[in-house]
């Protein structure tokens, strides 16, 4: 693209791909002098009415002067952006900076006139709204703070674009024209509008992939076997309700079918639209296929072909080119190197994957970045033995492969409002945009459970994944996900265990658990497991091995009716000589008792009770379809008696009872459900970020601006640190340098006895256990003796860097940290000082800004928290003062993103008040926040 000959270089960072309202994509980029022909062609396709609305008069064609004006920009005072699909313009927007009199101007004028033109065929797709977000971001970058637009009253669509954007605006009417003026500073409402549009667009883009009206499998081989032919057969055998085509350019002339499916040599030869193309050709032939699909109007691609970023540098470049090419045509991609997608809805019945058998329809949405793990998950949900027993079905399944385009974030947008999905299970090997994932996860978890297991926790992300660098350890990321309501588990087994419980049972109202069964030993194991998971179990009720189904029914009914019980775990072992009849009777007894108290969850821990597990699993919502219902549906082939699926159905609306082969697995799943239910209750009132009258935000901003003039990355000195923290009401105890014994004595006289003498050398700092600290020095003699001891033990004062500090009241030593991570955002961390946090990793984390309720939970969430609350008779610490300190640090970092790191260590929390004894602050230009900018897809 040619560089503008005007004042500024071509701003390549303004280029972006966006998802539009209908789920398609468009590219937004600056208009340059090379776009004259595109502009003229675009204008010729705009209706006379739209031209009239743009120019307020009949304007059939652009003059040469117009073309020059609309393609020559300085990218400062005059900027034009175009939305393109297939390289051609579908909409344009421009601004011209104006002065107070409305005439063209330059900086420092901070107002600009803005105007749009959208091709009629693309109106209603949200193109103008996306362009407004991007042109507003460009204007802010160029120090324009306000837009003005003049619109004819009849142009309701454009008026709505401006009024719906959420900016603070003013409207006037003069000379038959509506004049709109609005500030460009993002507001809570404008961000909410932006997020809502992002959600609708990305959800729709995934919906188009998962529920296509027609599918073409490109690369379906002429002979049986091979990836393409397998996918074609899987789609056909699943009973896909739409139109299916096979495409292979090597087909002989005249061949019209392949395995009973209409066959063509090219997508171009298909008579009619193709919504989804499954691409299964060698990587070197994919670009040609993408071009054909784009020109035919295909809406999305599932690329199962390998040979991309997972194969190294050359493959990574091939993957980038693939994404760029697909987006040029407005198509989204699942993959490459994908296992495929599945939608079990009876309206769709799509198995565009390498899974030879379609999962049972159900209420679980399943996402896996790994094809192998996807197979394992689907298998676990089918199997009755070797894992969680019972049949629970899948609503939709997405295996993203290298997730070059469509990611877990996009699928979360879809599942959030999907009426067919009640529970979301995700296997992630990387999180490309943790800040966005956390935001979406919090919203999703407030509506339906979201269970996540993360692979590659202790290694780099898989080679095929493009991810942002994060400095946060995995434990911190996990804590932040839990804060967002995500149910974090460590294994695939736990993922399925938790998912089955959440899909089958109501959320528990609390941690109180009743245990009953016919095995005293199994009951005691369950009791111990509950204690280990932080639950509050009642003593197990032993029904003895002679218990009948009626005895189980009576005991379960009594437990569920007890107001002191929030959940029930039933333990069962088989009676000698009894078979499937007894199993079915027990299952009926448990189901009927549970049905009478549907608000409380019931779990079963069973030992070798395949028949009971099958009977408990029977339910209308997940029962397998009969051949009459779906003649093309192929059920999984059972491999043992234990795996045979039930044909009985539970009464409509009745909860399934999940059965587990081990007590610890059942209890762990229940504990996760208890924690999630508590999070749901807390999320209804998240608290507030308090205001403090003594915070001087403007004074801190002035100080920070002045300090940053000295350099891009700056660790503040002691005085500067104290000054900045003081603006936020955080007062650090003075520590005076003591390079000599006389200087130490003078410092002590200045501060007043008793004092502490500390070595601040890096290897001794905050290491009282090494002897580099002397406390409670009551007079000058003690101080001088201690000074001599330190220098004799550790070396010259130049090495020790000793300081003198006035003694603070005794209490509990804690450490408070805040850091801005480029991927996750600003994070506040808290823990006890010393070995608890450094050796044991007992540190809690919250995303900034922190609310008052989050600060309270942060203090209580570390394992060593009892030390703050009067453990073993000690005086309780002033946790209210500690919570206020956490909130003040959060406010500082949130108000001033240039503060990229804060450490307060140690902070001594006494019975009344606290003392900050050490502090450090680092300033730097903040990392770019794409969540505050216009909507964009990840750049390639």
N, C-alpha and C positions, 0 to 999 in steps of 0.2 A: 504494500500500500504506500502511495507516495506521501512524503512528508510535506506538511503545509509550508508554503513559502512565507507565511506570516510570522507573527511574533513568537509563537511557542511551538515546540516539537509536538509531533502527533502523540496524544495522551493514550498510549496503549492500555493503561490500567483502567480506562473507562469501558473497555470492551467487556461484555458479560453475556452469558447465556441465562435465559429466564424461562420458567415454566408458566404458561398462560392458563387462564381460567378453565379452558376445555381440556387441559392436560398435555397439549402440545408445547413445543419449545420454540423460542425465537432468539436470535442473536441481536444484541443492542451494541451499537458502536458509533463512534463519531463520524459525521459526514465530512468527506474530503473533496478536493478538486477532481479526483478521479471518478466521482459519482454522478457526473452530469447526465450521462445517458440513463443510468438507473433512475435518477430523479424524474426525468422527462417521461420514461416509461411508466413509472409509478403514478405520476400525475394523470396520465392519459386513462388510467384504469379507475380513477376516482369519479364518482357520479357528480353531475352538475350541482345537485343539492349540497353535497359535502363541500364542493368548491365554494359555493355561495356562503355557507356557514363559516368557512375559513377566511374569505376575503371580503365578506359583506357586500358582494356584488357579483354579477356573472363574470366568470373568469375561465373561459374555456381552455386556454393553454398558457404555459409559462413562456415569457419572453426570454431572450438571451440574457438580458440584464437580470431578470429574476433568477435564472439558473446560476448565474455567476454569484449573485448575492447569497443564494441558499446553499452553495457548495464551498464558498470561501469564508473560512472562519479563523479567528485568531486564538480560539480555545480559551479565551479569558473573558472578553466583553461580548463576544458573539460566538455562540456554540450551537451546533445542530447535532442531534442524534437520530439514528434510524434504527428501526426494528426490521430485521431481515429474516426471510425464510428462503432456503434454496439460493442464497446470494442476492435475492431481489428485495427491494423495499416493500414493506407492507404498511409502514407508518413512519411518520417523522415528527420531531418536536424540536423547537429552537427557542433560545432566549437571546434577547438583546438588552444589554445593560442600559439603563436610563437614569437621568438625573431628576431632580425635584420637579423640573418643568416638563418632564416626559420626553425630552430629546435624547439622542444617543450620548452616552457618557462613558467615562472610564473610572477606575477606582480613584478616590474612596467611595464613589456612589455605590450603594448597596442594594439597589432595586433593579429588577429586570422584568421586561415583558416576555410572556411565554405564550406560544401558540402550537397547536397540534393539528395533524391531518392524518386520518386513518382510512385506509382503503376500505370501501364498503364491504367487501367480501370477508374482511377480518374484524369488522366492528362487532362488539359483544363478546370478544375473546379476552378482554382485560388488557389489551395492548396499551391503551392510553394510560391506564393506571400504572403499569410497569414502567412506561416511559417517564411518567411524572416522578416516580420514586428516584429514577436514575438522573434525570435532569436536575432535580432538587439537590441530590448529593453532589453533582458537579458544581452547581451554583454555590453551595456552601464551601466547597473546596476553593472557589475563586472569590470568597468573601462577599458573596451576595446573600443577603439575609431575608429578602422578601421578593415575592413574585406578584405581578399584576397581570390580569388577563381580561380581555374584552370579548364578550360572547353575546351573540344574538339571543333574545329571549326564547326563540323557538328551538334553539339547539340544546334540548334538555339533556341529551347524553353527555355532552361536554360539561355542562354545568354540574351534573351529577358526579363526574370524575373529580372535579375540584372539591365539591362540598363533602364527598364521602371520604376524602383523603385523610381527614382527621387533624389537619393543621388549624391553628388559630387564624380566623379569617374575618374579613369585613366585606360587605356587599353593598353596592350602590347602583342606581339606575339613572342614566342620563342620555339624552338624545337617542332614545330607542335602543340603547345598548346596556347590557348588564356588565358592570365592572366588579371584578373580584380581586381582592388583595389578601394575601395570606403570608404569614411568617413561615420560614422554612426550618426553624428549629424543631426537631422532633419532639412530640408531646406523647404523653402516655396513650392518648387516643390514637395518634397517628401510628405509633408502634403496634398497638392492638389491631388496628385496621390492616397493617402490613402483615402481621403474623396470621391473621384470619385469612387474608388472600393467599398467603403462602400455603396455608393448610389446605384450602379448597383446591388450589392448583395442583399441588403435589399429590394429594389424595386422588384427585381425578386422573392424574397421569398414571398412577398405579392401577386404578380401577380399569382403565383402558387396556392395560396389559393383562389383567387377571380375568376380565370378562369380555373378550373380543367377540365380535359377530362373525369373524372369519379368520382362519389361520392357514398360512402356507408354510410347509416344511421344506426348506431349501437345502438340498444336499441329500434328499432321500435316495439311497442307493438303488440301483436296478436289481441287485440280488439281495436276498435276505441277509440280515446281519448289518453291522455298522451302526454308527450313532444316529444318523438321519433316519434310516429305515426303522430303527427301534423307536425313536420318538414318534414317528408317523403311526406306527402300530399302537403305541400306548395311547395316543390321542383318539384313534379310531375305537380301540377296545373299551375306553372309558365311557363311550357313548356321548362324545362331544355334541352339543346341541346346535352348533353353528356350522358354517360351510368350511370344509377342509380340502386343502389342495396339496398335492405333491409336486415339487419342482426339482428337476434335474436336467441340466443343459445337455447331458449325454444321452438322454432318452432318444430312441430311434424315432424317425419321422413317422407320424401316424399313430404312435402309442398314446392312448388317451386315458389310461388308467394304470394305477399301481396299487396292488392290494385292495382293489375295489374303490380306490380314491381317485378323483379326477386328477390327471397328471399333465404337466406343462413343462416346456423346456426353459421358460423364463417367467418371472412374475409379470412381466409386461404382457404376456399372452393370456393372462387370466381376465376373463370378462366379468368385471365387477370389482368392488373394493376389497382390499385385504387389510384387516386391522392389525394383525400380528404376524410377524415372520419369525420362525425358528430357524436360525442359521447354523448349519452343520457342515460347512465346507472347509477345506484347508485354509489356514489364516491368510495365505497369499492371495486367495480368490475372494476374500470377504469384501474388500473395497468395491469390487465390481458389483457384488450382490447388494451392498448398501446403496450404491448409486441407483440400481434398478428399483429397489424398494422405495427410495426417496422419490423418484420420478413417478412411481405408481401411486403415491399417497399413503404408503404403509405408515401406521401410527406408532408402532414400537417393534423392538427386536429382542429376542432372546438368543444370545450368541453362546452356543455350547462349544464352539470351536476353541481349541487350545492353541498355545504358541504365542502368548502375549506376555504381560509383565511378569508372570510366574516363571518365564523362561530366561529372563535376563535383560540386559540393557537394550538390545535390539527389539525384543518383544515389548518392552515398556514404551518405546517410541511408536511401535505399531499400534499399541493400545491407545495412546494419545491421539494418533491420527484417526483411529476408529471413532472415538468419541466426538472429535471435532467434525468428522464427516457426517455422522448421524445427526448431530445437533444442527448442522447446516440445513437439513431437511425437516427439522422439527420433530425428530424421533427420539424417544428415550430407549435406553439399553439396559437389559439385565444381563450381566456378564462383563466381559467374555469369560470363557472357562467355567460356565455355569452348569449346574446340574438340571436346572429347569424350574418350572412353576406348576402348581396344581390348584384347582378350584373345584371343590366337591359339591358346590351348590347345584341342586337339581335343574336350575335354570341354565347352567353352563356345562358342568361335568367335563372339565378340561384337565387332562394330564399331559401337559407339554414338558415332560421330564424324562429322565432315564430310569425312573422307578417303574418296574414292569407291572406293578399292581397299584391301583388307585386306593388311597386310604379311605376308611369309612367316613361318611359325612359326620361332622361334629362341630364343636364350638371353640376349638383351639386354633389360633393362628400361629404358624410355625415359620421362623426365619432362621436360616443357617448360611453362614458365609462359606462353609465347607461342604462340598458334595458328600464326602464320606460321612461326616457327622449328620448331615441331613438324612442319609439312608438309615443311620443308626437310630435317629429320633423317630422316623416313621416306623421303623421296625419295633421299637420299644412300645410305641402306642398301639401297635397291632398285637404284640405278643401277650400271652397270659403267663407263661413261665419265664424264669430267669430275670424278672424285673417286676415292675408294678403290674399286678394282675388286673384284668378287666379291659373292656373295650371302650375306648374314648376316641372320638373321631376328630378330624381336622376340618376346619373351614377352608383355609387357604394355606399354601406352602410356597415359600420363595427361597430358592438357593441362589445367592447372588454371585458366586464365583469371585472374580477379582473386584467386584462392585465398582467398576470404573464409572458408572453413572448412577443407576438406582441403588440406594443404600438402605440400611436399616431405618434411617430417619424418614425416608420416603414411605416405607411400608408402615411405619408407625402412624404417619399422617392418615393413611388409608384405614388401618385397623381401629383408630380412635372412634370413628363413627360407623364402622361396619356392623350392621345389625346381626350378622351371622357369626361374629366373633365375640366370645365372652372372656377369653384368657389369651394372653400373648406369651409365647415362649421364644426366646432368641438365643442363638449361639453366635457369639461375636468373637472374632479374632483380632479386630482392631475397631476403633471408634474414630472415624475420620474427622468429625466435628463434635468434640465432647460438649462444648457449650450448648450447641443446638440440641444434641441428643438429650442432655439433662433437662432442657426446657420442655421438649416434647414428651420425655418420659414422665415428668411431673404431671403434665396435663393428662396423659393417657392413664397413669396409675390412679388418678383421682376418679376415673370412670370404670376401669377394669384392671385386673391384676396383670402385671408385667414382670415376668421371671427371666433373668439373664444369667447365663454362664459365659465367662470370658476365657477363651483359650489364649495361648501365647502370652501368659501373664508374666513369665520370667524370661522372655526372649523377645526379639524384635518381631514386628508384625510380619505376616507372610509377604513374600517378595512381590506378589501381585497387587498389594494394597497400597494406595497412596494415602498416607496419614500425616497429620501434623505432628511435629515434635512436641513432646510434653516433658517437663522436668519432674512431674509428680510421680511418686512411686505408685505401684498398683494398689497398695492398701489405701492410699489417699483417694484414688479414683473410685475405688469400691465404696468408700465411706460417702463420697459425694453422690454416687448413684443411689445409695440407701436413703440419703437425705431427700432425694427426688422421688422416693416411693418405690424404687426398683427393688424387687426381691432378688438379692444376689445369692447365687449358689455356686458351688465349686465344681460340681461334676454333672455329667449328662444324666446320671441316675437321679441326682437330686432335682435336676430340672424337670424331669418327667414326674417324679414323686410329688413335687409341689404343684405342678400343673394339673395333675389329675385331681388332687384334693380341691383346688380352687375352681376347677371346671365342674366338679360334682357336688360340692357342699357349700352351704352359706358360710360367711365369715364369722368367726367366733367373737363374742362380745367381750371376752377377757381371757386371762390365762388359767382359769380354774378348770381342772380336768378330772372327770370321773373315770375310773378304770374298773372294768368288770370282765369276768371270764371264767373259763373252766380249768384254768391252770394257774396255780399259785405262783409258780416260778416265773411264768411268762408275765404275769401281772406285776411281780416285783421288778423284773427287767424293765417293763414299761414305766413303772414308778421312778426308777433310777434315771431312766432316759429323760423323763419330764424334768426332774430336778436339774440335770445337767444342761438342759436347754432353757432354763430360767422360767419354766412353767410352775404352776402351783397345783400339784396333783393331790387328790384325796387318797386316803389309804385304799389299796386295791380291794375289791369285793370278790372273793373267791366263791364261785357257784359250785365248785367241785366237778370232778369228771363225770358225775352222774347227772349233770344238768341237762334238761331237755330243752327243746326249742321254746316251749312255753315258759320255762324258767328264764331263758335269755330275754324273751319278750317282756316279762314282768320286770326284770332287773333294769333293762334298758329304759323302759317307760318310766320307772321310778327315778332313775338318774336324770333323764331329760326333763322331768317335771320339777327337779330340785333347783330352786333359784340360786343356789350356791355353786351351780355347775354351769360352765360355758361350753364345754365340749365333752364328748365321751369317746374313749378308746375301748373297743371290745376285743378281748384276746380269746382265741379259740384254737383248740387242738382236736383232732379227729378222735371219735370214739372207736374202739376196736370192733371190727366187724361191720361197721355201718358204712354205707356207700352214698351214692348220689341222692337217694331219697331223703336221707337225713340232712345232707347238705342243702337241698332245696327247701326243706322245712325250716332249717335254721335261717336261711336267707330270707324266706318269707316273714319269719318272726321278726328279724331285725328290721326289715324294710317297713313292715306295718307299724312297729313301734316308733321308728324314726319319722314316719309320715305324720304322726300325731304331734310332733314338735319340730316343724320344718325350719325353725330359726336357729337350731343348734347343730353343729357339724358332728357327724359320727364317722369313725374310722374303725377298720377291723385289722387286727394283726393275726394272721393265720399261719398255721404250720401244716404244709402239705394238704391243703384243702382246695384242690383245683376246682372241684364241683361247686364249693361255696363261693369261690371267687367269680366263677362264671355266673352263678345265680345272682350274686350281688350286683354284677355289672349290667344286667339286663335293664334297658330303659328305652323308651320310645325315641328319645332324641338321638341316640347313637346306635340303634339297632341296625344291623346290616340290611341293605335293600335286598328284596327277593329278585329272582330272575325275571319275574313278571314286571316288577317295578322298573328294572333296568336290565334288559337282556344283554347289554354289552358290558355290564359291570362284572369284573372278574374278582371274586373274593380271594383273600390270601389263603394259600394252601396250608392247613394246619399240619404241624410236624409231630404232634403228640396229642394224646388225650387231653393233656392239660391246656393245650393251645386252642382247642376247638371252641368256636364262638357260639354263644347261646342264640337260640331262636326265639326264646320267650321275651316278652316285652313287659316292662313295668308300667303301671298306670300313668296316664298322661300327666306331666308336670311334676312327677315324683323325682326327688333327688336320687342319683346313684350313690351307693356307698362304696368308697374306695377301699381296697384290700391290699395289705402290704405283707411281704414275707418276713419282715424283721421289725422289732419294736422300735429300734433307734431310727429307722427310716420313716416310719409313720409319725413318730413324735417330732422328728426334725421338720417334716413337712407341716405339721400342726403348729410348731413354734413359729415357722415363717409366716403362716397365715395369721397367727395372733399378732405378730409385729406389724404386718401389713395392715391389718384391721385397725390397730392403734394409730398407725400413720394416717389412714383415711379419716379417722375421727379428728386427729390433730389438724389435718389439712383444711378442715372446714373453718378453722380460726387460726391462721398461721402467725398471728401476732402483728406487731407494728415496729417500724424502725423509729425509736424515740428521738425527740428533739431535745437538745441541751442548750440552754440559754447562754452558757459560757463558751460555746464553740465559736471561734472566729474564722469562718470559712474564707472570707475575703483576705484577711491578714495572712492566712496560710498560703493562699494562692499567690499573693504578691511575693512572699518569701521564696516559694518554690520557683517562680519565674526567674527571680534574681539569681538563685543558686544554679539553675540550669544553664545560665549564660556562661558558666565556667566549664561546661563539658556535657557530653551526651549521657555518660554513665558516671554517677557520683555517689560515693559513700560519704555521708555527712560526718563532720567532726562532732565532738561531744557537745560543744556549745550550740552548734546549729541543730543537732538532734533534739536537745532539750528545748530549744526555742520553738521548733516546729511542733513537737508534741504538746508543748504548752498551749498552743493555739487551740488544741482539742481537749483541754482540761486534763492532760496526762502529765503529771509532774514527776520528774526523775530526781532521785536523791543525788546531790552533788558528790562527785568523786574527785578529789584534788590530787594532782600528781605529786609524788614524793620521791624525787630522784636521789635525795640524801636523807640521813636521819634528821638533820635540822629542818629540812623542808617538810618532813613528815610531822615533826613536832609543831611547826607553824601551822600546817593544815589542820591538825587536831585542835589547836587553840581557836582557829577560825570557825570550825564546825561545832566544837563543844564535845566533851567526853560524855559517855564512852564512845569509842570509835572502833572501826574494823580496819585492818591493814590487809590489802589484797595484792597478789601478783596478777597482772593482766596480760602477761605474755601468752601468745596463742596456745602453747602446750599446757598452760596452767589455768587459763581463764575458765571459770565455772567448774573447776575441778577441786572442790574443797577436800575430796578424798585423798588428794596427793599432798596435802599439807600446805598449799599455797595461800591459805587464808588464816588470819588470826582475828578472833572475835572478842568483844567485850573488854577491850583495853581501857582500863579505868583512868590511867594517868600517864604522864610522859615517861616515867621509868618503864612501865610495862610496854609502852609503844617502842621505846628504843631497844629493849631486850628482844622484842619480837622482830624488829627490823634486822637486828644482828643475826638472829636465828634463820630468817629467810635467806639472807645473803650467803650465810655459811652453807645452807642446805642446797640452794639452787643456783647460786652464782651472783655475779655483779648486778647492781641495780639496773644497768643498761639492758641486761637480758630479762630481768624480772618485770620491769615497768611497773613498780609498785604504786598504789594509790591509797589514799586515806578517805574513809567514808564514815559518816555518822551512823551509829547503830540504829537499826530499825527494830520495831517491836517483833518479838519472835512469832513465828507462824509457820505456814506450809509454803514451801518454795514451789512456784509454778513457772511455766514459760508460755508466752503468748507470741505467736508469729502470724504474719500475713504476707502473702506473696501473690503476685500476678503471674499466672501461668499463661503462655501464649495460646494454648489450646483450650484449657478448661476455664480460664478467667481468674478472678480474684478469689483466693481461698484463705479462710481464717482457721488457724490451728491452735490447739490448747492441750497441755499435758502437765504433769508434775515434772519439775526440774530434776535432772540427774538420770540415774539408771532407769527409772520407770519409763521415760520416753526414749532415751538413747539406746538402751539395751533391749528393753522389752517391746518397744514400739507402741507403748500405751498412749497414743495421741488421738484426739478427736478432731474432726474437720467439718467446716460448714462453708457453703458458698456465700460470698459477700454480695449484697448487703445482708446482714444478719438481723433478724427480728428479736424482740425481747424474749419471745418463747423459745426461739432457736438458741439464744445465749444460755437460757436456763437449762435446756436439754444438753447443750455442749458441755457444760460444767459437770453434768451428772453422767455423761456417757462413757467416761474413761473407767477402766477396771479399778483403778486406785482411787476413785472418787470418795469412798468411805473415809479416807484420811482428811477430807475437807469437812466432814459432817460428824465429828466427835468420835472417831473410831477408838475403841478400847478405853473410853473415858477421857480422851483428850478434849480440849476446848474446841467447839466448832469454829470453823473459819468464817469470815465475813463474805459469804458467797454472793450477796447482793452487790457488794463493792466490786467483786471480781467480774460479775456479769456486766456491770456498768463499764468496766475497763474494756472488756471484749467489744461492747457496742461502740465505744468511742474509737477503738482501733478500726473497727469495721467502717465507721463513718469516714474516718480519715482516708482510707484507701478507696472507698467508693466515691467520695467527693473529689479526690485528686488522683486520677489513675497514673500520674507521673510518679507517685510513691509506689514503687514496684516491689519493695520488700521492707518489712518492719519486724524487728525482733526485740522483745522485752524479756530479759533474762538476767538474773532471776527477779521474779515478782514475789514478794513475801506477803502472803495473805494472813493477817492476824485476826484476832477475835473481833476487833473493831477497826475497819479500814485495811488498807494495804500500802505497800511501799514498792515502787519500781526502782530497783537498784542498778540495773544496767539496760541500755537501749542502743539500738543501731537502726539507721534508716538509709535506704538506698533510693536515689532518684534516677530516672531515665525516661526518655520518651516512651509512652505506653504502647504496648502492642496494638496493632489495628484490630478493631472490633467489627467484624462483618455482620454481627447480629444487630447492630445499630444502623447499618447502611442499607442500601436498597437490596431487594431480593436478587440473589444470583445462585446459579449452580456452581459447584466447584470448578475452578479454572483448569484447563488443560492446554 
